[in-house]
Amino acid sequence: MMLFNRRHKVGLLLVLAGSGLALIFDASAKQTLGLVLLGRACTWLLAALSLGTLRVMLCLLLVLIGFSLASVPVLKDWGSFRASLMDYDAAIAELRQGIAETPFNMPRSWTPDNLKGFMALNPHEQIQYLNDTDPEFRFLSSADQAGYVDYLKNLSSRSVSDPWDEAAAERARTLPAGFFDKSVTDQFAYLSRVDPDFAKATATDQQGYVDYLRKSSSRTVKIPESVQRWALNDGEWIDFIPEFPTKMTTDEIVQSIKTKELRPQPTFSLWGSITAHKGSFISGVVLVVLGLIGCAWIVKRKRLSAIGPVCSPV
């Protein structure tokens, strides 16, 4: 005959009560049977252990629960920070790649009509007009300014029978990405292909025109959707940021966009995370301390029991 101690009886009562509640709340027979088996196993384990072992297990459980309460919210914040940082870095990498592939805008798209009016001016008025309409032109050397004006003269010398090539004009409005990283020979070859008048100019005029482009062209950067999620003002998405000067490197453009248009790069503060979850953190620390104190008390009591009573001499 199996004898049940008090813990066996209490555990069996709880298992039966839990099984009854499960059936009342429409649990299936399989679920109820699983509850009975698990409850019976736990009852057998707890009843078979000594009271001292149960005390140690309870103290260790308190430590585990307290550690979870204190650390899990902080770990969740750390995981969220890592995910945000990876998304931010991926967005900036996509932006950097997009800038590197962005073509350069030509400083001016000349047509026959505005060229005709420009050529009607005297040389002094032509220089003055370009200074007024193109801020970068005034920073060119006198030779480069003269070379650019000579190029415009060659461009305006098309015969009436030679129609204005709109396709060529459209190609000449932009320069391919990396144009200014190419050699002078490659630059001249590209401009000669897209603009026949460039090929007719002298080497000096061609060089002057390229120098002018280097100083006055710009880039209109398309902002990827991944970067738009980090816009400084929520809901105000930015599609394009125009007119970055050619002299700005990719890193400088990226830094400018990060500073003026985007939220700061995500950072993690351990103290800030603890402060945000101070309730659970303090509760966790208290439970850990109580569990450790309980373990220390059990160890001390066991040592005293091992020493036994101290007999006073007769």
Buried (B, 14 or more C-beta within 10 A) or exposed (E): EEEEEEBBEBBBEEBEEBBEEBBEEEBEEEEBEEBBEEBEEEBBEBBEBEEEEEBBEBBBEBBEBBBBBBBEBBEEBBEEBEEBBEBBEEBBEBBBEBBEEBBBBBBBEBEBEEBEEBBEEEEEEBBEBBBEEBEBBEEBEEEBBBBBBBBBBBBBEBEEEEEEBEEEBEBBBBBEBEBBEEEEEEBBEBBBEBBBBBEBBEEEBBBBBBBBBBBBBBBBBBBBEBBBBBBEEEEEEBEEBEEBBBEBEBEEBBEBBBEEBBEEEBEBEEEEBBEBBEEBBEBBBBBBEBBBEBBEEBEEEEEEEEEEEEEEEE
